[in-house]
Amino acid sequence: MAQPQTNPTPSSSQLDHVAQAVRDLLHQPDYDDGSAGPVLVRLAWHSAGTYDAASKTGGSNGAGMRYEKEGGDPANAGLQHARAFLELIKKKFSWITYADLWTVAAVVAIKEMGGPEIRWRGGRTDFTDDNKIPPRGRLPDGAQGADHIRHIFYRMGFNDQEIVALSGAHNLGRCHSDRSGFEGKWVNNPTRFSNTYFKLLLVNDWKKKTLENGVEQYVYVDEDMIEEDEDAEDAEEPEELMMLPTDIALIQDPSFRPWVELYAEHKDIFFDHFAKVFAKLLELGIKRDRNGNIVNEENQQDGYKS
Ligand code: ZEM
C-alpha cells in the first residue's frame, strides 16, 4: 500500500512573494476589461467545483485542468488564459504546486479588486497523470434553473445561502460568446468586487433576449440613459448588462431570493459570507492531518482508472 504523501504548506514569506507576483500581473491593459483578476477567480472556482461529497472525488487538489480530460472540457473554455497568466509565476516560483497557485491567486485577486480577505490554506499536490480526474459534467450550466443549481451545489455540500453568496462572484468579469455562448458583463465595473450584482438583480427589469448564436440570456438596457446620450456628443455608448438564466433563478426562487435581498442591502454581510464560502469552496475534498498538511487518501489515489 502506498504511503500517504503530504506536501507542506508554503511558508508565509514564500507566500508573500507569490501574492506580490499575482498583484503585479493583474493589470493587463490588453485583456478584457484590463484585469486578469476575474478569469483567475473563475479558474479557482472551476478547479474546486468538480467536488462530489458522496464519492469524495474532485475538488481543487491535483490541478487536473493541466490535462486535456479536464482542461479540454467545454465548461472550462477560456480558462487557458488564466493558466497562461499564472504560468509566468510558476516559472519564477517552481516550488509552488499548480493546485496551490491557482487557488491562492484567486484569493489575492479578490482582495486586490476590493473584496474581502479570504482564508487560504496550502499544501495541495498536483496529479502526475489524469487517472484521478472526475468525469465531465459536474459544473453548472448557465442555461438552466433553480433545480439544476441546487443539484450541482448540494452535491458539493453547499446550502441555499452559500449558493447565493458564491453567485456574488458574478460582480466580476464577463461572458464571452466564444467561450460559453453567453455575452456581456453583469455590472458596469467588472473588475471591482462589490454587491452591485445583487442590487442590479433586484432593481432592473430583466428581459429575455436570444443572441445570434441562439443562446438565451437576460438583458437590461437603461432607456433613459440612451435618450440622454443621443444629445450628448461624445457620450459613451451605454453597454447592455446581462444575467444568465441561473442568475435570474436566484430572484425567482422563494428560498434564494431573501439572500439576494440581504446581500443587496448589506455589503458587509455579503463580504463576510462570501469570504467564508469561498474559503470552504477551496477546501472541498481536502483532508488535513493535525499539522494542517493534506493527506492524500486511498480513495483519492485510486480515482478513475477507466
Ligand atoms: Zn460563473 N460563469 N457561474 N461563477 N463566473 C461565468 C463567468 C464567471 C456560472 C456560469 O455559467 C458562468 C460561479 C457560479 C456560476 C465567475 C465566478 C463564479 C460565465 C461566462 C458563465 C457562463 C464564461 C465566459 O464566457 O467566459 C453558473 C451557471 C454558475 C452557478 C450557478 C461561482 C460560484 C463563481 C465563483 C465563486 C467569474 C469570476 C466569471 C468571469 C470570468 C471572466 O473570464 O471574466
Residues whose N, C-alpha, C, O or C-beta is under 5 A from the ligand:
A	BS01	ZEM	P38 V39 V41 R42 W45 A77 G78 P140 D141 G142 I149 L166 S167 A169 L172 G173 R174 C175 H176 R179 S180 F182 T246
